[in-house]
């Protein structure tokens, strides 16, 4: 288990960005994208479009993953 976030690259609506996520959150995020049969960039774009302005993308992804597995 890695406690430190790792910087990951994503493309959102044609623009490159990065998020720092722990391995466990990244793997869970990728698994959810696979379950939904969509690319991780598309899932990240969905999350990005619905997050609050003052919420970072990495935090929004973590909360999304948490809520997915809680539901």
N, CA, C and O atoms as a Tinker XYZ file with bonds, in Angstrom:
   284  protein
     1  N      0.841000   -1.169000    0.000000    73     2
     2  CA     0.000000    0.000000    0.000000    64     1     3
     3  C      0.892000    1.240000    0.000000    63     2     4     5
     4  O      1.807000    1.355000    0.816000    81     3
     5  N      0.619000    2.167000   -0.924000    73     3     6
     6  CA     1.424000    3.383000   -0.995000    64     5     7
     7  C      0.639000    4.528000   -0.385000    63     6     8     9
     8  O     -0.500000    4.780000   -0.779000    81     7
     9  N      1.231000    5.218000    0.563000    73     7    10
    10  CA     0.556000    6.326000    1.212000    64     9    11
    11  C      0.723000    7.637000    0.490000    63    10    12    13
    12  O     -0.009000    8.591000    0.756000    81    11
    13  N      1.669000    7.702000   -0.418000    73    11    14
    14  CA     1.939000    8.963000   -1.106000    64    13    15
    15  C      1.222000    9.021000   -2.449000    63    14    16    17
    16  O      1.199000    8.046000   -3.199000    81    15
    17  N      0.637000   10.183000   -2.738000    73    15    18
    18  CA     0.010000   10.338000   -4.061000    64    17    19
    19  C      1.064000   10.337000   -5.165000    63    18    20    21
    20  O      2.201000   10.766000   -4.965000    81    19
    21  N      0.664000    9.851000   -6.313000    73    19    22
    22  CA     1.513000    9.814000   -7.499000    64    21    23
    23  C      0.839000   10.669000   -8.565000    63    22    24    25
    24  O     -0.373000   10.576000   -8.762000    81    23
    25  N      1.611000   11.493000   -9.247000    73    23    26
    26  CA     1.059000   12.354000  -10.289000    64    25    27
    27  C      0.692000   11.519000  -11.518000    63    26    28    29
    28  O      1.508000   10.755000  -12.034000    81    27
    29  N     -0.544000   11.680000  -11.969000    73    27    30
    30  CA    -1.064000   10.945000  -13.132000    64    29    31
    31  C     -1.511000   11.961000  -14.180000    63    30    32    33
    32  O     -2.040000   13.016000  -13.832000    81    31
    33  N     -1.306000   11.656000  -15.438000    73    31    34
    34  CA    -1.704000   12.557000  -16.519000    64    33    35
    35  C     -3.063000   12.159000  -17.069000    63    34    36    37
    36  O     -3.367000   10.976000  -17.225000    81    35
    37  N     -3.874000   13.168000  -17.358000    73    35    38
    38  CA    -5.191000   12.982000  -17.954000    64    37    39
    39  C     -5.380000   14.024000  -19.047000    63    38    40    41
    40  O     -4.697000   15.048000  -19.069000    81    39
    41  N     -6.301000   13.755000  -19.940000    73    39    42
    42  CA    -6.686000   14.735000  -20.953000    64    41    43
    43  C     -8.173000   15.012000  -20.779000    63    42    44    45
    44  O     -9.004000   14.113000  -20.905000    81    43
    45  N     -8.498000   16.270000  -20.487000    73    43    46
    46  CA    -9.886000   16.686000  -20.298000    64    45    47
    47  C    -10.266000   17.663000  -21.390000    63    46    48    49
    48  O     -9.718000   18.761000  -21.479000    81    47
    49  N    -11.212000   17.251000  -22.222000    73    47    50
    50  CA   -11.686000   18.096000  -23.320000    64    49    51
    51  C    -10.527000   18.661000  -24.134000    63    50    52    53
    52  O    -10.510000   19.846000  -24.467000    81    51
    53  N     -9.559000   17.804000  -24.452000    73    51    54
    54  CA    -8.441000   18.172000  -25.301000    64    53    55
    55  C     -7.275000   18.850000  -24.614000    63    54    56    57
    56  O     -6.290000   19.193000  -25.268000    81    55
    57  N     -7.367000   19.052000  -23.299000    73    55    58
    58  CA    -6.288000   19.712000  -22.556000    64    57    59
    59  C     -5.667000   18.744000  -21.564000    63    58    60    61
    60  O     -6.363000   18.049000  -20.823000    81    59
    61  N     -4.331000   18.715000  -21.567000    73    59    62
    62  CA    -3.607000   17.846000  -20.636000    64    61    63
    63  C     -3.632000   18.458000  -19.246000    63    62    64    65
    64  O     -3.479000   19.668000  -19.083000    81    63
    65  N     -3.824000   17.615000  -18.259000    73    63    66
    66  CA    -3.761000   18.027000  -16.864000    64    65    67
    67  C     -3.229000   16.854000  -16.061000    63    66    68    69
    68  O     -3.057000   15.758000  -16.595000    81    67
    69  N     -2.973000   17.076000  -14.805000    73    67    70
    70  CA    -2.511000   15.976000  -13.972000    64    69    71
    71  C     -3.220000   16.028000  -12.627000    63    70    72    73
    72  O     -3.642000   17.088000  -12.165000    81    71
    73  N     -3.338000   14.868000  -12.020000    73    71    74
    74  CA    -3.890000   14.738000  -10.678000    64    73    75
    75  C     -2.929000   13.882000   -9.872000    63    74    76    77
    76  O     -2.270000   12.994000  -10.413000    81    75
    77  N     -2.853000   14.148000   -8.605000    73    75    78
    78  CA    -2.030000   13.333000   -7.709000    64    77    79
    79  C     -2.956000   12.455000   -6.889000    63    78    80    81
    80  O     -3.718000   12.939000   -6.052000    81    79
    81  N     -2.878000   11.156000   -7.143000    73    79    82
    82  CA    -3.724000   10.189000   -6.453000    64    81    83
    83  C     -2.890000    9.033000   -5.927000    63    82    84    85
    84  O     -1.898000    8.633000   -6.536000    81    83
    85  N     -3.305000    8.509000   -4.795000    73    83    86
    86  CA    -2.686000    7.309000   -4.259000    64    85    87
    87  C     -3.005000    6.142000   -5.187000    63    86    88    89
    88  O     -4.023000    6.147000   -5.880000    81    87
    89  N     -2.118000    5.135000   -5.194000    73    87    90
    90  CA    -2.296000    3.977000   -6.079000    64    89    91
    91  C     -3.669000    3.336000   -5.915000    63    90    92    93
    92  O     -4.296000    2.952000   -6.902000    81    91
    93  N     -4.140000    3.217000   -4.678000    73    91    94
    94  CA    -5.421000    2.556000   -4.427000    64    93    95
    95  C     -6.576000    3.325000   -5.070000    63    94    96    97
    96  O     -7.466000    2.723000   -5.670000    81    95
    97  N     -6.563000    4.651000   -4.946000    73    95    98
    98  CA    -7.613000    5.446000   -5.563000    64    97    99
    99  C     -7.509000    5.384000   -7.087000    63    98   100   101
   100  O     -8.528000    5.305000   -7.773000    81    99
   101  N     -6.302000    5.419000   -7.614000    73    99   102
   102  CA    -6.127000    5.357000   -9.063000    64   101   103
   103  C     -6.640000    4.027000   -9.623000    63   102   104   105
   104  O     -7.348000    4.002000  -10.629000    81   103
   105  N     -6.281000    2.936000   -8.969000    73   103   106
   106  CA    -6.745000    1.621000   -9.429000    64   105   107
   107  C     -8.265000    1.521000   -9.353000    63   106   108   109
   108  O     -8.897000    1.000000  -10.272000    81   107
   109  N     -8.852000    2.013000   -8.274000    73   107   110
   110  CA   -10.309000    1.990000   -8.125000    64   109   111
   111  C    -10.961000    2.845000   -9.209000    63   110   112   113
   112  O    -11.971000    2.448000   -9.789000    81   111
   113  N    -10.392000    4.007000   -9.481000    73   111   114
   114  CA   -10.901000    4.905000  -10.519000    64   113   115
   115  C    -10.873000    4.207000  -11.882000    63   114   116   117
   116  O    -11.843000    4.276000  -12.638000    81   115
   117  N     -9.772000    3.544000  -12.188000    73   115   118
   118  CA    -9.654000    2.811000  -13.458000    64   117   119
   119  C    -10.647000    1.654000  -13.520000    63   118   120   121
   120  O    -11.217000    1.392000  -14.580000    81   119
   121  N    -10.860000    0.966000  -12.418000    73   119   122
   122  CA   -11.819000   -0.135000  -12.356000    64   121   123
   123  C    -13.232000    0.362000  -12.629000    63   122   124   125
   124  O    -13.985000   -0.272000  -13.369000    81   123
   125  N    -13.593000    1.495000  -12.033000    73   123   126
   126  CA   -14.920000    2.070000  -12.258000    64   125   127
   127  C    -15.097000    2.432000  -13.729000    63   126   128   129
   128  O    -16.145000    2.159000  -14.315000    81   127
   129  N    -14.081000    3.044000  -14.324000    73   127   130
   130  CA   -14.154000    3.384000  -15.748000    64   129   131
   131  C    -14.349000    2.117000  -16.584000    63   130   132   133
   132  O    -15.144000    2.111000  -17.524000    81   131
   133  N    -13.631000    1.053000  -16.248000    73   131   134
   134  CA   -13.794000   -0.218000  -16.961000    64   133   135
   135  C    -15.212000   -0.762000  -16.799000    63   134   136   137
   136  O    -15.814000   -1.232000  -17.765000    81   135
   137  N    -15.747000   -0.697000  -15.571000    73   135   138
   138  CA   -17.110000   -1.176000  -15.312000    64   137   139
   139  C    -18.129000   -0.400000  -16.135000    63   138   140   141
   140  O    -19.109000   -0.969000  -16.616000    81   139
   141  N    -17.898000    0.897000  -16.296000    73   139   142
   142  CA   -18.799000    1.752000  -17.062000    64   141   143
   143  C    -18.505000    1.691000  -18.565000    63   142   144   145
   144  O    -19.234000    2.259000  -19.378000    81   143
   145  N    -17.419000    0.988000  -18.915000    73   143   146
   146  CA   -16.990000    0.832000  -20.303000    64   145   147
   147  C    -16.719000    2.182000  -20.979000    63   146   148   149
   148  O    -17.098000    2.409000  -22.128000    81   147
   149  N    -16.046000    3.076000  -20.224000    73   147   150
   150  CA   -15.648000    4.373000  -20.775000    64   149   151
   151  C    -14.176000    4.614000  -20.438000    63   150   152   153
   152  O    -13.680000    4.085000  -19.443000    81   151
   153  N    -13.481000    5.394000  -21.243000    73   151   154
   154  CA   -12.079000    5.708000  -20.951000    64   153   155
   155  C    -11.958000    6.533000  -19.664000    63   154   156   157
   156  O    -12.880000    7.261000  -19.295000    81   155
   157  N    -10.830000    6.411000  -18.999000    73   155   158
   158  CA   -10.640000    7.168000  -17.758000    64   157   159
   159  C    -10.708000    8.669000  -18.005000    63   158   160   161
   160  O    -11.166000    9.415000  -17.140000    81   159
   161  N    -10.261000    9.120000  -19.171000    73   159   162
   162  CA   -10.338000   10.552000  -19.477000    64   161   163
   163  C    -11.790000   11.025000  -19.546000    63   162   164   165
   164  O    -12.105000   12.133000  -19.110000    81   163
   165  N    -12.664000   10.197000  -20.087000    73   163   166
   166  CA   -14.081000   10.556000  -20.167000    64   165   167
   167  C    -14.707000   10.589000  -18.777000    63   166   168   169
   168  O    -15.492000   11.486000  -18.470000    81   167
   169  N    -14.366000    9.623000  -17.941000    73   167   170
   170  CA   -14.884000    9.621000  -16.572000    64   169   171
   171  C    -14.364000   10.824000  -15.795000    63   170   172   173
   172  O    -15.111000   11.457000  -15.048000    81   171
   173  N    -13.093000   11.136000  -15.969000    73   171   174
   174  CA   -12.517000   12.313000  -15.305000    64   173   175
   175  C    -13.214000   13.587000  -15.771000    63   174   176   177
   176  O    -13.453000   14.488000  -14.967000    81   175
   177  N    -13.544000   13.672000  -17.059000    73   175   178
   178  CA   -14.237000   14.847000  -17.592000    64   177   179
   179  C    -15.636000   14.973000  -16.988000    63   178   180   181
   180  O    -16.088000   16.080000  -16.699000    81   179
   181  N    -16.324000   13.841000  -16.796000    73   179   182
   182  CA   -17.643000   13.861000  -16.151000    64   181   183
   183  C    -17.526000   14.394000  -14.721000    63   182   184   185
   184  O    -18.314000   15.238000  -14.295000    81   183
   185  N    -16.551000   13.899000  -14.005000    73   183   186
   186  CA   -16.339000   14.343000  -12.620000    64   185   187
   187  C    -15.971000   15.816000  -12.596000    63   186   188   189
   188  O    -16.474000   16.576000  -11.770000    81   187
   189  N    -15.095000   16.213000  -13.501000    73   187   190
   190  CA   -14.659000   17.605000  -13.582000    64   189   191
   191  C    -15.834000   18.543000  -13.839000    63   190   192   193
   192  O    -15.896000   19.631000  -13.267000    81   191
   193  N    -16.757000   18.132000  -14.689000    73   191   194
   194  CA   -17.895000   18.977000  -15.056000    64   193   195
   195  C    -18.876000   19.175000  -13.908000    63   194   196   197
   196  O    -19.628000   20.149000  -13.898000    81   195
   197  N    -18.877000   18.258000  -12.937000    73   195   198
   198  CA   -19.847000   18.340000  -11.851000    64   197   199
   199  C    -19.254000   18.792000  -10.518000    63   198   200   201
   200  O    -19.985000   18.953000   -9.540000    81   199
   201  N    -17.955000   18.995000  -10.469000    73   199   202
   202  CA   -17.342000   19.364000   -9.185000    64   201   203
   203  C    -17.523000   20.847000   -8.895000    63   202   204   205
   204  O    -17.701000   21.663000   -9.799000    81   203
   205  N    -17.472000   21.172000   -7.609000    73   203   206
   206  CA   -17.549000   22.564000   -7.179000    64   205   207
   207  C    -16.278000   23.293000   -7.610000    63   206   208   209
   208  O    -15.219000   22.678000   -7.730000    81   207
   209  N    -16.379000   24.573000   -7.837000    73   207   210
   210  CA   -15.250000   25.387000   -8.301000    64   209   211
   211  C    -14.064000   25.321000   -7.335000    63   210   212   213
   212  O    -12.911000   25.321000   -7.765000    81   211
   213  N    -14.344000   25.266000   -6.045000    73   211   214
   214  CA   -13.269000   25.271000   -5.052000    64   213   215
   215  C    -12.778000   23.871000   -4.671000    63   214   216   217
   216  O    -11.982000   23.725000   -3.743000    81   215
   217  N    -13.245000   22.849000   -5.377000    73   215   218
   218  CA   -12.812000   21.477000   -5.124000    64   217   219
   219  C    -11.824000   21.058000   -6.199000    63   218   220   221
   220  O    -12.118000   21.161000   -7.390000    81   219
   221  N    -10.664000   20.589000   -5.790000    73   219   222
   222  CA    -9.666000   20.114000   -6.736000    64   221   223
   223  C    -10.116000   18.836000   -7.422000    63   222   224   225
   224  O    -10.915000   18.076000   -6.874000    81   223
   225  N     -9.606000   18.602000   -8.616000    73   223   226
   226  CA    -9.996000   17.419000   -9.375000    64   225   227
   227  C     -9.616000   16.132000   -8.646000    63   226   228   229
   228  O    -10.408000   15.190000   -8.617000    81   227
   229  N     -8.435000   16.071000   -8.064000    73   227   230
   230  CA    -8.018000   14.858000   -7.352000    64   229   231
   231  C     -8.968000   14.574000   -6.186000    63   230   232   233
   232  O     -9.356000   13.426000   -5.968000    81   231
   233  N     -9.337000   15.600000   -5.448000    73   231   234
   234  CA   -10.288000   15.424000   -4.342000    64   233   235
   235  C    -11.637000   14.959000   -4.856000    63   234   236   237
   236  O    -12.262000   14.084000   -4.257000    81   235
   237  N    -12.092000   15.537000   -5.963000    73   235   238
   238  CA   -13.373000   15.145000   -6.535000    64   237   239
   239  C    -13.343000   13.686000   -6.976000    63   238   240   241
   240  O    -14.335000   12.975000   -6.815000    81   239
   241  N    -12.229000   13.232000   -7.525000    73   239   242
   242  CA   -12.100000   11.826000   -7.934000    64   241   243
   243  C    -12.133000   10.924000   -6.711000    63   242   244   245
   244  O    -12.797000    9.888000   -6.729000    81   243
   245  N    -11.428000   11.299000   -5.650000    73   243   246
   246  CA   -11.435000   10.487000   -4.425000    64   245   247
   247  C    -12.856000   10.349000   -3.874000    63   246   248   249
   248  O    -13.284000    9.250000   -3.521000    81   247
   249  N    -13.578000   11.455000   -3.803000    73   247   250
   250  CA   -14.955000   11.422000   -3.289000    64   249   251
   251  C    -15.843000   10.585000   -4.212000    63   250   252   253
   252  O    -16.688000    9.828000   -3.735000    81   251
   253  N    -15.660000   10.716000   -5.519000    73   251   254
   254  CA   -16.414000    9.911000   -6.484000    64   253   255
   255  C    -16.176000    8.418000   -6.234000    63   254   256   257
   256  O    -17.127000    7.638000   -6.182000    81   255
   257  N    -14.918000    8.024000   -6.080000    73   255   258
   258  CA   -14.574000    6.629000   -5.843000    64   257   259
   259  C    -15.205000    6.160000   -4.528000    63   258   260   261
   260  O    -15.801000    5.085000   -4.477000    81   259
   261  N    -15.078000    6.948000   -3.488000    73   259   262
   262  CA   -15.639000    6.606000   -2.188000    64   261   263
   263  C    -17.162000    6.409000   -2.289000    63   262   264   265
   264  O    -17.699000    5.415000   -1.800000    81   263
   265  N    -17.837000    7.356000   -2.921000    73   263   266
   266  CA   -19.292000    7.267000   -3.055000    64   265   267
   267  C    -19.704000    6.079000   -3.917000    63   266   268   269
   268  O    -20.724000    5.444000   -3.650000    81   267
   269  N    -18.922000    5.774000   -4.945000    73   267   270
   270  CA   -19.209000    4.632000   -5.807000    64   269   271
   271  C    -19.239000    3.345000   -4.986000    63   270   272   273
   272  O    -20.162000    2.542000   -5.123000    81   271
   273  N    -18.242000    3.149000   -4.142000    73   271   274
   274  CA   -18.156000    1.911000   -3.381000    64   273   275
   275  C    -19.057000    1.913000   -2.161000    63   274   276   277
   276  O    -19.400000    0.847000   -1.650000    81   275
   277  N    -19.446000    3.078000   -1.687000    73   275   278
   278  CA   -20.424000    3.144000   -0.591000    64   277   279
   279  C    -21.820000    2.796000   -1.092000    63   278   280   281
   280  O    -22.626000    2.199000   -0.377000    81   279
   281  N    -22.092000    3.191000   -2.358000    73   279   282
   282  CA   -23.437000    3.009000   -2.927000    64   281   283
   283  C    -23.682000    1.595000   -3.274000    63   282   284
   284  O    -24.760000    1.257000   -3.764000    81   283
